[in-house]
Amino acid sequence: MTPEESLMEVEEAMQKSLEYMDQEFGGIRTGKASPSLVDNVDVNVPSYGSVMKLKGLAVISTPEPRMLLVSPFDPTTTNDIERAIREANLGLNPAVDGTNIRLVVPELTEERRMEMVKRLKGMAEDARVRVRSARKSGMDSGKKMKNDNVLTEDSLKDYESQVQELTDKYVKQIDEAASAKEAEVMTV
């Protein structure tokens, strides 16, 4: 493996950590209805014999600013979807309306907002840990390349500084995204 390939792998791993965190942030409630609040709810569907993500079982729309409408592709899964949303502990109360499920997004209390911020900070820290893990594997890869005589001592130092620059860049992006989401959650 060349140093360039190794750097690309490290950056790709860091980018995936950031993307995963952004996806997780989508599930944090901000007082507005967003399909991403329930997209990744796991639904146990006995008739299918498996657990599926809600977005694979239904169309999720926002007919009003504070309401979600879940329209299952298969009407027989309505009760399974309702149960999964209740058990997901999202603070949403599903109401079955024929074959559709309506979810009214309530206003967030100050206590609930603080709880959400706490979850956000935990998600951001998980993303930082994944970035640091990618950094460690990059540094280990550099040492292995030096032992295999692919890198000299000086080029190893350059390689390690490039890995550190990538780490700093992605940690900064994680911090910025977390701050922006925290501000969004705390806005009444």
C-alpha positions in Angstrom: 0.0 0.0 0.0 1.3 3.5 -0.9 1.1 6.4 1.5 -1.5 8.1 -0.8 -3.8 5.1 -0.7 -3.5 4.9 3.0 -4.3 8.6 3.4 -7.4 8.1 1.1 -8.5 5.2 3.3 -8.1 7.3 6.5 -10.0 10.2 5.0 -12.8 7.9 3.7 -13.2 6.4 7.2 -13.3 9.9 8.8 -15.8 11.1 6.2 -18.1 8.1 6.9 -17.9 8.9 10.6 -19.1 12.4 9.9 -21.9 11.2 7.6 -23.1 8.7 10.1 -23.2 11.4 12.8 -25.2 13.7 10.5 -27.7 10.8 9.9 -28.0 10.3 13.6 -28.5 14.0 14.2 -31.5 13.8 11.8 -33.3 11.6 14.3 -33.0 14.4 17.0 -36.2 16.3 17.4 -36.2 20.1 17.1 -39.9 20.8 17.5 -40.5 20.6 13.7 -41.7 17.5 12.0 -39.1 15.8 9.8 -39.3 12.4 8.3 -35.8 11.6 9.5 -37.2 11.5 13.1 -38.7 8.1 12.4 -36.9 6.9 9.3 -34.6 4.5 11.2 -37.1 3.1 13.7 -36.8 -0.7 13.7 -40.1 -2.4 13.0 -40.6 -6.1 13.9 -42.9 -7.4 11.2 -43.9 -11.0 12.1 -45.8 -11.5 8.8 -42.5 -10.8 7.0 -40.4 -12.7 9.6 -37.9 -9.9 10.0 -37.1 -6.5 11.5 -37.1 -3.7 9.0 -36.5 0.1 9.0 -39.6 2.2 8.9 -38.5 4.0 5.7 -38.6 0.6 4.0 -42.2 -0.1 5.1 -43.9 3.2 4.5 -44.0 6.6 3.0 -43.3 9.3 5.6 -44.5 12.8 4.8 -45.1 16.1 6.6 -48.6 17.4 5.7 -48.2 20.1 8.3 -45.2 21.8 10.0 -45.7 19.8 13.2 -47.2 16.6 11.9 -45.9 13.4 10.3 -48.0 11.1 8.2 -46.9 7.5 7.9 -48.6 5.6 5.0 -47.6 1.9 5.1 -47.1 0.2 1.7 -48.8 -2.9 3.2 -51.8 -2.0 5.3 -51.4 -5.1 7.4 -48.2 -3.7 8.9 -50.0 -0.6 10.4 -50.2 -2.0 13.9 -46.6 -3.3 13.9 -45.4 0.2 12.8 -47.6 1.9 15.5 -46.1 -0.4 18.2 -42.5 0.2 17.0 -43.0 4.0 17.1 -44.4 3.8 20.6 -41.5 1.6 21.8 -38.8 3.8 20.1 -39.2 6.3 23.0 -39.2 9.3 20.7 -41.8 11.2 22.7 -44.3 10.8 19.8 -47.8 9.4 20.3 -49.0 7.6 17.1 -52.7 7.8 16.2 -54.0 5.3 13.7 -56.3 6.8 11.1 -57.5 4.0 8.9 -54.4 2.6 7.4 -52.3 5.7 8.0 -50.6 6.8 11.2 -50.5 10.4 12.3 -47.7 11.7 14.6 -48.1 15.1 16.1 -44.8 16.5 17.1 -45.3 18.3 20.5 -43.5 21.4 21.6 -40.3 20.5 23.4 -40.0 21.4 27.1 -36.8 22.9 28.4 -36.0 19.6 30.2 -36.5 17.6 27.0 -34.3 20.1 25.1 -31.5 19.6 27.6 -32.0 15.8 27.3 -31.7 16.1 23.5 -28.5 18.2 23.8 -27.0 15.6 26.1 -27.8 12.9 23.4 -26.3 15.2 20.7 -23.1 15.6 22.7 -22.8 11.8 23.1 -23.3 11.3 19.4 -20.7 13.9 18.6 -18.2 12.2 21.0 -18.9 8.8 19.3 -18.1 10.4 16.0 -14.8 11.9 17.4 -13.9 8.5 18.7 -14.4 7.0 15.3 -12.2 9.7 13.7 -9.5 9.1 16.3 -9.7 5.4 15.6 -9.2 6.1 11.9 -6.2 8.3 12.8 -4.7 5.5 14.9 -5.1 3.0 12.1 -3.5 5.5 9.7 -0.6 6.1 12.0 -0.1 2.3 12.4 -0.2 1.9 8.7 2.5 4.6 8.4 4.7 2.7 10.8 4.2 -0.5 8.9 5.1 1.2 5.7 8.3 2.5 7.3 9.1 -1.0 8.5 8.5 -2.3 5.0 10.9 0.4 3.7 8.1 2.1 1.7 8.6 5.3 3.8 11.8 7.0 5.1 12.0 8.6 8.5 11.4 12.0 7.0 8.5 10.9 4.8 6.9 9.1 7.8 6.9 12.4 9.7 5.2 14.1 6.6 2.7 11.3 6.4 1.9 11.5 10.1 1.4 15.3 9.9 -1.0 14.8 6.9 -3.0 12.2 9.0 -3.1 14.7 11.9 -4.3 17.5 9.6 -7.2 15.2 8.4 -8.0 14.4 12.0 -8.1 18.1 13.0 -10.2 18.9 9.9 -12.9 16.3 10.7 -13.0 16.9 14.4 -13.6 20.6 13.7 -16.4 19.7 11.3 -18.0 17.4 14.0 -17.7 20.2 16.5 -19.3 22.7 14.1 -22.2 20.4 13.2 -22.8 19.6 16.9 -22.9 23.3 17.8 -25.3 24.1 15.0 -27.6 21.2 15.9 -27.5 22.2 19.6 -28.4 25.8 18.7 -31.3 24.4 16.5 -32.6 22.2 19.4 -32.4 25.0 22.0 -34.2 27.5 19.8 -37.8 27.9 20.9 
